[in-house]
Amino acid sequence: MMNFYTNLREFMVLRKMNHSNIIKLKEVVRENNELFFIFEYMDCNLYQLIKEREKPFSEEETGCFMRQQGLSHMHKKGFFHRDLKPC
């Protein structure tokens, strides 16, 4: 049951995130006391982008990722992104 409440809390945060650089939550489905989040489609992700590159990102490119407006928007709303990880 704890997972349901954790997911419900996450849903409450996600529905407040309305920014062009944040993947949109399209729908939430509740089934057997579980919540399933349905997000807009993305044709790639950062992990895939890094893995497919032949050389590391430049300092300028890395800075661009770190200054993303979506992340700034989340911080201004009082939230952080728990999945960001250092190299």
Buried (B, 14 or more C-beta within 10 A) or exposed (E): EEEEEEBEEBBEEBEEBEBEEBBEBEEBEEEEEEBEEEEEEEEEEEEEEEEEEEEEEEEEEEEEEEEBEBBEBBEEEEBEEEEEEEE
